[in-house]
Amino acid sequence: MSESARRILFVLLLAVALMQTGAHISQSFVNYPAWQFIDKDSFPAYHRVMTVGAFRFQLLPRVVELGLAIVVLLFPPRPIRRSMLVLGIGLALGALISTALIQRPIHVQLETIGNTPELLSRLRRTDWIRHVLQILRAALYLWMLWLLASPRTDTAKRSGAISNGKEGFR
């Protein structure tokens, strides 16, 4: 695969990861705080609609991100180390596991019994796990983008293009 194609794949990975992160931040800091103002009896119907949106804009992009990340891991652009990509995949999987094991069971209860103050509080209290993982992942991908866009990369070191002890620049 050409270096140009590798870079394009990485930029697509970054775009999907940042879009998914933005959707999560919007959900957590815009929607969750407003849920306390929705009537308990009408909340389950509202939550079902929100769940469809969360599936489309959070879960599907996460799955696409993980697929792209695996492809980029197999074909990384020159300045990107595979260990950085493995860390990014681990952070994305950590957020997905947190969703499945911690937040999703709370959402099931919200949809069944309504938005009680206890459930809303527990949801927001446990969401910090995903926040930390998402922010670290986004920062990691932005750092990798900086490495990719940096005029001085370590491609010379990795490709063996060192002559007379001086690094080559591309």
C-alpha positions, 0 to 999 in steps of 0.5 A: 500500500502506498504511503499516501493511501496509508496517510488517507486511512489514518486521517479517516480513522482520526475523523471517525474517532473525533466525530464519535468523541464529539457525539459522546461529549454532546450526549454527556454534557448536553443531553444527560443534564437535561434528562432530569427535566423530562417527566418520569412517565414519558422518559422511557419513550424519549429514551428509546428514540435517543437510543436509536440516535446513540446507536447511529452516532456513537456505537456504529462509528466506534465499530467503524473506528476499530475496523479502520484502526486495525487496517491502519495498524497493519499499514501504518504511515511512516511516522506512526508507530504501531504501539501508538495505534495499539494504545488507541485501539485499547482506549477505544475498546476500554470505552466500549467495554465501559459502555457495555458493562457499566453505562448500558445496564443503567440505560436499560433501567432508565428505559424501564422505570424512568429517569429517577434521580438515583439512576441519572446520578449513577449514569453521570458518576460512572461516565467519567470512565469513558470521558478519560478514555475518550479524551486520552484517545483523541489526544493520542490521535491528534498527536499522531496527526501532528507527527504525520504533518510535522515537516521533520519526521523520523522516516529517515531513521526508520528507512535507514536513510542516514548518511554520514551521521546526519538525518535525512529530511523529507 
